[in-house]
Amino acid sequence: MSDLTPREVVGELDRDIVGQADAKRAVAIALRNRRRRRLLPEELRTQVTPKNIMLIGPTGVGKTEIARRLARLVGAPFVKVEATKYTEVGYYGRDVESLIRDLVEAAITLVKAKERDRVADEAKRRAEDKLIDILIPPPSKWEGLLKPDDEDGYDEAADEEVIDEAIRRYRRSRKKMQSRLEAGKLEDREVDIAIPGRPASPVSVFGAGNFEQMEMDLQTMFEKIMPKNSQTRRMTVAEARPFLIAQETESLLDVEKINQIAVSLAEESGIVFLDEIDKIAGESESKSPDVSRQGVQRDLLPIVEGTTVNTRYGPVKTDHVLFIAAGAFHRSKPSDLMPELQGRFPIRVELADLVRDDFVRILREPRASLIRQYQALIETEGVKLEFTDDSIDAMADIAFQVNRSTQNIGARRLHTIIERVVEQISFDAPERSGETITVDAALVRERLEPFIKDEDLSRFIL
């Protein structure tokens, strides 16, 4: 768990996300409360539950990015799901509990990554030893070195001397081979590597989402009992090394320990981002029985309140998982949700629409801003791409104008605009290596003016 203060969390988020100070403060406080809960006495700690957050605002203003960056900042397992992909129990579709199973899988991935880093040096050493064993195999039998005598067929004294000399000779050869391997002189030598295969997965026989756990259990069982067919491949030492390192890394991992740590991490630090929660608010507008919005809310309620979900790694309690819900709420209101579900999201934060100055900042300030991304991409072709200040202002103006006159998709509008601006430059870049290309306001307007003037066309293009 991170020891960052709320102010430090907001500062880190500010490096990648422009504006939305209220939302950043809310998630920073929720994160800090987790640390505070851990310091409470045991009898009180179990009674303190997360204060789940509901982010309300149009698309493209940073709702998802705030939650994702927060999880990445503190190394917490994170899963983003759309509420609309779940259906009421009994209908065809994903079971709501599967979001917790996805969360545990995310935790497994995090823990495995840390464990792989921890054993990386040992795995590399073992892989190098295995490479040397392949290049110069150790003698498997010493019988060929034995000398017969007249009585029992073998002269023990002579045998020990011969074997000792053979061992010393093998060790000298091995040391020379190791030196050549470390010096990189054997990278092109071909070796035979055994690549373990995976058992064939059983054919899915369950269609409804309620049988997901049963299907996963069956697959796990088949993986244990089905034979794993390995195959031998000839490759160079340079190609074989990553395979051997990966094999040795997996052999050094304690799977049971990883699973236990991951389940605990998901329970104590997991973050679930429920997007499009406004789409399940109220009754369904259609008469189709395929999806029941109220039913999805009823199924979500125990998960958010706190329950135990069975996973392939064991039972997982959701009492202390942090849920962040988000929605635009254009055609509905948070009050249209079930009262019980509303009560599980006590913190409501409304995110503001992006204004023209926000678009300017989004293009300039984040560490991985769109400007920096495109400059890096074009630079791989040996072309230096520069954007003048007035070109950035022009793109921000156009993004703000188009969002107002057509659909407001927030910062996502900038992706379309900047792609239109650099399209020809990107196409010609391989033939313009060594050049410096400057994008100014005139070029921006030249590329975008036809689409801005034709409002009907801009609806489809921009």
C-alpha positions in Angstrom: 0.0 0.0 0.0 1.3 3.4 -1.0 2.3 5.9 1.7 1.6 8.9 -0.5 -0.4 11.7 1.1 -3.6 13.0 -0.6 -1.7 16.1 -1.8 1.1 13.9 -3.3 -1.5 11.7 -5.0 -3.2 14.7 -6.6 0.2 16.0 -7.6 1.1 12.8 -9.4 -2.3 12.7 -11.1 -1.8 16.3 -12.2 1.2 15.2 -14.2 -1.0 13.1 -16.6 -4.5 14.5 -16.3 -5.6 18.1 -16.8 -8.1 19.7 -14.4 -10.9 17.8 -12.5 -9.5 18.8 -9.1 -12.6 17.7 -7.2 -12.4 14.1 -8.6 -8.7 13.9 -7.9 -9.2 15.0 -4.3 -12.0 12.5 -3.8 -10.0 9.5 -5.1 -6.9 10.6 -3.2 -8.8 10.8 0.1 -10.4 7.4 -0.6 -6.9 5.9 -1.1 -5.5 7.5 2.0 -8.4 6.1 4.0 -7.3 2.6 3.1 -4.0 3.2 4.8 -5.7 4.8 7.8 -8.0 1.7 8.2 -5.0 -0.6 8.3 -3.7 1.3 11.3 -6.9 0.9 13.3 -7.4 -1.7 16.1 -8.6 -5.0 14.8 -12.1 -4.7 16.3 -12.7 -1.4 14.6 -10.8 -2.1 11.3 -13.3 -4.7 10.2 -16.2 -2.2 10.6 -14.7 0.5 8.4 -15.7 0.1 4.8 -14.6 2.0 1.7 -16.5 5.2 0.8 -17.2 4.3 -2.8 -17.2 7.1 -5.4 -19.6 8.1 -8.2 -18.1 10.2 -11.0 -20.6 12.1 -13.0 -19.7 13.8 -16.2 -19.7 13.6 -20.0 -17.4 11.3 -22.0 -13.8 12.2 -22.5 -13.3 14.4 -19.4 -11.0 11.9 -17.6 -13.2 9.7 -15.5 -11.6 6.4 -16.5 -8.1 7.8 -16.7 -8.3 9.1 -13.1 -9.2 5.7 -11.8 -6.7 3.8 -14.0 -3.8 6.2 -13.1 -4.7 5.9 -9.4 -4.4 2.1 -9.5 -1.2 2.2 -11.4 0.2 4.8 -9.0 -0.2 2.6 -6.0 0.2 -0.8 -7.6 -3.3 -1.9 -6.9 -5.2 -4.5 -8.9 -7.6 -2.6 -11.2 -10.4 -3.7 -13.5 -12.6 -1.6 -15.7 -16.0 -3.0 -16.7 -19.0 -1.6 -18.4 -22.2 -2.1 -16.4 -24.1 -2.7 -19.6 -22.3 -5.9 -20.4 -23.9 -7.7 -17.4 -27.4 -9.1 -17.3 -29.8 -10.2 -14.6 -29.2 -13.7 -13.3 -31.0 -16.2 -15.6 -30.4 -14.3 -18.8 -27.7 -14.9 -21.4 -24.7 -12.8 -20.6 -21.9 -12.3 -18.1 -22.5 -13.0 -14.5 -21.9 -9.9 -12.3 -19.6 -11.9 -10.0 -17.2 -12.3 -12.9 -16.0 -8.7 -12.3 -14.5 -9.9 -9.0 -12.9 -12.9 -10.8 -11.4 -10.5 -13.3 -10.1 -8.4 -10.4 -8.4 -11.5 -8.9 -6.8 -12.2 -12.3 -5.5 -8.7 -12.4 -4.0 -9.2 -8.9 -2.4 -12.5 -10.0 -0.7 -10.6 -12.8 0.6 -7.9 -10.5 2.0 -10.4 -7.9 3.5 -12.6 -10.6 5.3 -9.6 -12.1 6.8 -8.7 -8.8 7.8 -12.3 -8.1 9.4 -12.6 -11.5 11.5 -9.5 -10.8 12.5 -11.0 -7.5 13.8 -14.3 -9.0 15.1 -12.7 -12.2 18.8 -13.0 -11.3 18.5 -16.6 -10.1 16.5 -17.6 -13.2 19.1 -16.0 -15.5 21.9 -17.9 -13.7 20.1 -21.2 -14.0 19.4 -20.6 -17.6 23.1 -20.0 -18.3 23.9 -23.2 -16.5 21.4 -25.1 -18.6 22.8 -23.6 -21.7 26.3 -24.8 -20.7 24.8 -28.3 -20.0 23.4 -28.3 -23.5 26.6 -27.1 -25.1 28.8 -29.5 -23.2 26.7 -32.3 -21.7 28.0 -33.7 -18.4 29.0 -37.4 -18.5 26.0 -39.4 -17.6 27.9 -42.7 -17.0 31.4 -43.3 -16.0 31.4 -47.1 -16.8 33.2 -46.5 -20.1 36.2 -45.2 -18.2 36.6 -48.2 -16.0 39.5 -50.6 -16.5 39.0 -54.4 -16.0 41.4 -56.4 -13.8 41.9 -60.2 -13.5 39.7 -60.8 -10.4 36.4 -58.9 -10.3 36.6 -57.2 -13.7 37.5 -53.7 -12.4 40.6 -52.1 -10.9 39.1 -49.8 -8.2 42.2 -47.7 -7.6 42.8 -47.2 -11.3 39.1 -46.5 -11.8 39.0 -43.7 -9.2 42.1 -42.1 -10.7 40.6 -42.1 -14.2 37.2 -40.8 -13.0 38.8 -38.0 -11.0 40.9 -37.0 -14.0 37.7 -37.1 -16.2 35.9 -34.9 -13.8 38.7 -32.4 -13.7 38.9 -32.3 -17.5 35.1 -31.8 -17.7 35.2 -29.0 -15.2 38.0 -27.3 -17.2 36.1 -27.6 -20.4 32.9 -26.3 -18.7 34.8 -23.3 -17.4 36.1 -22.4 -20.8 32.7 -22.8 -22.3 31.2 -20.5 -19.6 33.8 -17.9 -20.4 33.1 -18.0 -24.1 29.3 -17.8 -23.4 29.7 -14.8 -21.1 31.9 -13.1 -23.8 29.1 -13.6 -26.3 31.1 -15.8 -28.6 28.5 -18.6 -28.8 25.4 -16.5 -29.6 25.1 -18.1 -33.1 25.7 -21.7 -32.0 22.7 -23.9 -32.6 21.2 -25.9 -29.7 18.1 -28.1 -29.3 15.6 -26.8 -26.7 12.6 -28.6 -25.3 9.6 -26.3 -25.4 6.8 -27.5 -23.1 3.3 -27.5 -24.7 0.0 -26.6 -23.2 -2.8 -29.2 -22.8 -5.7 -28.8 -25.1 -8.5 -26.8 -23.5 -11.8 -28.5 -23.2 -14.6 -27.4 -25.5 -16.9 -25.0 -23.8 -20.3 -26.6 -23.0 -21.7 -23.8 -21.0 -23.3 -20.8 -22.6 -24.8 -18.7 -19.8 -22.6 -16.4 -17.7 -23.8 -18.1 -14.5 -21.7 -21.2 -15.4 -18.4 -19.2 -15.8 -16.9 -20.5 -12.6 -17.9 -24.1 -13.3 -16.2 -23.8 -16.7 -13.0 -22.4 -15.2 -12.9 -25.2 -12.7 -13.3 -27.8 -15.5 -10.5 -26.1 -17.5 -8.2 -26.1 -14.4 -8.9 -29.8 -13.9 -8.2 -30.6 -17.5 -4.9 -28.7 -17.4 -3.8 -30.9 -14.5 -4.8 -34.3 -15.9 -4.1 -33.8 -19.6 -0.6 -34.6 -20.8 1.6 -31.6 -21.8 3.2 -32.4 -25.1 6.6 -30.9 -25.4 8.5 -30.3 -28.6 12.1 -29.9 -29.4 13.2 -26.9 -31.4 16.6 -26.1 -32.9 17.6 -22.5 -32.4 20.6 -20.3 -31.7 21.9 -19.6 -28.2 20.7 -16.0 -28.5 17.2 -17.3 -29.3 17.2 -20.0 -26.7 18.2 -17.9 -23.8 14.8 -16.1 -23.4 13.0 -19.4 -23.5 15.2 -20.9 -20.9 15.0 -17.9 -18.6 11.2 -18.0 -18.9 11.2 -21.7 -18.0 13.5 -21.2 -15.0 11.5 -18.2 -13.8 8.2 -20.2 -13.8 9.9 -23.1 -12.0 11.1 -20.7 -9.2 7.6 -19.3 -8.6 5.5 -20.6 -5.7 2.1 -20.7 -7.3 0.2 -21.3 -4.1 1.9 -18.5 -2.3 1.2 -16.1 -5.3 -2.4 -17.0 -5.3 -2.8 -16.4 -1.6 -1.0 -13.0 -1.8 -3.1 -12.1 -4.9 -6.4 -12.9 -3.2 -5.4 -10.8 -0.2 -4.3 -7.9 -2.4 -7.6 -8.0 -4.3 -9.6 -7.9 -1.1 -7.6 -5.1 0.6 -6.4 -3.0 -2.4 -8.6 -3.9 -5.4 -10.2 -1.1 -7.4 -13.2 -1.8 -9.6 -14.3 0.9 -12.1 -17.9 0.5 -13.1 -18.4 2.5 -16.2 -21.7 3.4 -17.9 -23.6 2.9 -14.7 -26.2 5.5 -15.9 -27.2 3.0 -18.7 -28.7 0.6 -16.1 -30.5 3.4 -14.2 -34.3 3.2 -14.3 -36.5 0.7 -16.2 -35.5 -0.5 -19.6 -36.9 1.6 -22.4 -37.3 -1.4 -24.6 -39.9 -4.1 -24.2 -37.3 -6.8 -24.9 -36.8 -9.3 -22.0 -33.2 -9.8 -22.8 -31.8 -7.3 -20.3 -33.3 -6.1 -17.0 -31.6 -2.9 -15.8 -33.2 -3.3 -12.3 -32.0 -6.9 -12.3 -28.4 -5.9 -13.0 -28.6 -3.4 -10.1 -29.9 -6.0 -7.8 -27.1 -8.3 -8.7 -24.5 -5.5 -8.3 -25.8 -4.6 -4.9 -24.4 -7.5 -2.8 -21.1 -7.2 -4.6 -20.8 -3.5 -3.7 -22.2 -4.0 -0.2 -19.8 -6.8 0.5 -20.1 -10.5 -0.1 -17.9 -13.6 -0.8 -17.3 -14.6 -4.4 -16.0 -18.0 -5.3 -13.1 -18.0 -7.7 -10.6 -20.6 -9.0 -8.1 -19.2 -6.4 -10.5 -19.5 -3.5 -13.2 -17.3 -1.9 -12.8 -13.5 -2.2 -14.5 -11.0 0.1 -15.5 -7.8 -1.5 -16.1 -5.8 1.8 -13.1 -3.6 1.3 -12.8 -3.4 -2.5 -13.1 0.2 -3.7 -15.8 0.7 -6.3 -15.7 3.8 -8.5 -18.8 4.2 -10.7 -19.0 6.6 -13.6 -21.6 7.8 -16.0 -22.7 10.7 -18.1 -26.3 10.7 -16.8 -27.6 12.6 -19.8 -31.0 10.8 -19.9 -31.1 9.7 -16.3 -30.1 10.9 -12.8 -28.2 9.1 -10.0 -31.5 9.2 -8.1 -32.9 6.8 -10.8 -30.7 4.1 -9.4 -32.1 1.8 -6.7 -31.9 3.6 -3.3 -29.8 0.7 -1.8 -27.3 1.0 -4.6 -27.2 4.8 -4.3 -26.4 4.5 -0.7 -23.3 2.4 -1.5 -21.8 5.4 -3.4 -21.9 8.2 -0.8 -19.3 10.3 -2.5 -20.6 12.1 -5.6 -18.3 14.2 -7.8 -19.4 16.1 -10.9 -16.7 16.5 -13.5 -16.7 19.7 -15.5 -16.9 19.9 -19.3 -13.6 20.7 -21.0 -13.1 24.3 -22.1 -10.8 25.7 -24.8 -7.9 26.3 -22.3 -8.2 22.7 -21.1 -7.6 21.4 -24.6 -4.5 23.6 -24.9 -3.2 22.1 -21.6 -4.0 18.6 -22.6 -1.9 19.0 -25.7 1.0 20.5 -23.9 1.3 19.4 -20.3 0.9 15.6 -19.7 4.0 13.5 -19.7 2.6 11.4 -22.6 0.7 14.2 -24.3 -0.6 13.7 -27.9 2.0 16.1 -29.2 4.9 14.2 -27.6 3.4 10.9 -28.8 3.3 12.0 -32.4 6.7 13.6 -32.2 8.2 10.3 -30.9 6.4 8.2 -33.6 7.6 10.4 -36.5 11.1 10.6 -35.0 11.5 6.9 -35.5 11.6 7.7 -39.2 14.4 10.2 -38.7 12.1 13.2 -39.0 11.9 15.9 -36.4 8.3 17.2 -35.9 7.7 20.5 -34.3 4.4 22.2 -33.3 4.3 26.0 -33.0 2.3 27.6 -30.1 -0.3 28.9 -32.6 -0.8 25.4 -34.1 -1.6 24.1 -30.6 -4.0 27.0 -30.0 -5.6 26.4 -33.4 -6.2 22.6 -32.7 -7.6 23.5 -29.3 -10.0 26.1 -30.8 -11.2 23.6 -33.4 -11.7 20.8 -30.9 -13.7 23.1 -28.6 -15.8 24.4 -31.6 -16.6 21.0 -33.0 -17.5 19.6 -29.6 -20.0 22.4 -29.2 -21.5 22.1 -32.6 -21.7 18.3 -32.8 -21.4 15.5 -30.2 -19.3 16.5 -27.2 -16.7 13.7 -26.9 -14.3 15.6 -24.7 -10.6 15.2 -25.1 -11.1 12.3 -27.5 -11.8 14.9 -30.2 -8.1 15.8 -30.1 -7.1 12.3 -31.3 -9.1 12.8 -34.5 -7.9 16.3 -35.1 -4.2 15.8 -34.6 -4.4 12.6 -36.8 -5.9 14.7 -39.6 -3.2 17.3 -39.2 -0.2 15.0 -39.4 -1.7 12.4 -41.8 0.2 13.5 -44.8 3.4 14.1 -42.8 3.1 10.5 -41.4 2.6 9.1 -44.9 5.7 10.9 -46.3 7.9 10.5 -43.3 10.0 7.5 -44.6 11.0 9.5 -47.6 11.9 12.7 -45.6 14.4 11.3 -43.2 16.7 13.9 -41.8 14.2 16.8 -42.2 12.6 19.0 -39.6 8.9 19.6 -40.3 7.1 22.4 -38.5 3.3 22.4 -38.0 1.8 25.9 -37.7 -1.7 27.3 -37.4 -1.9 27.8 -41.2 -1.2 24.1 -41.8 -3.8 23.1 -39.1 -6.5 25.2 -40.7 -5.6 24.1 -44.2 -6.0 20.4 -43.2 -9.2 20.9 -41.2 -11.0 23.9 -42.8 -13.0 21.8 -45.3 -14.4 19.6 -42.5 -15.2 22.5 -40.2 -17.2 24.4 -42.9 -19.3 21.4 -43.8 -21.1 20.6 -40.5 -22.7 17.5 -41.9 -19.3 16.1 -43.0 -17.7 17.1 -39.6 -20.2 14.9 -37.8 -18.7 11.9 -39.5 -15.1 12.9 -39.9 -14.3 15.0 -36.8 
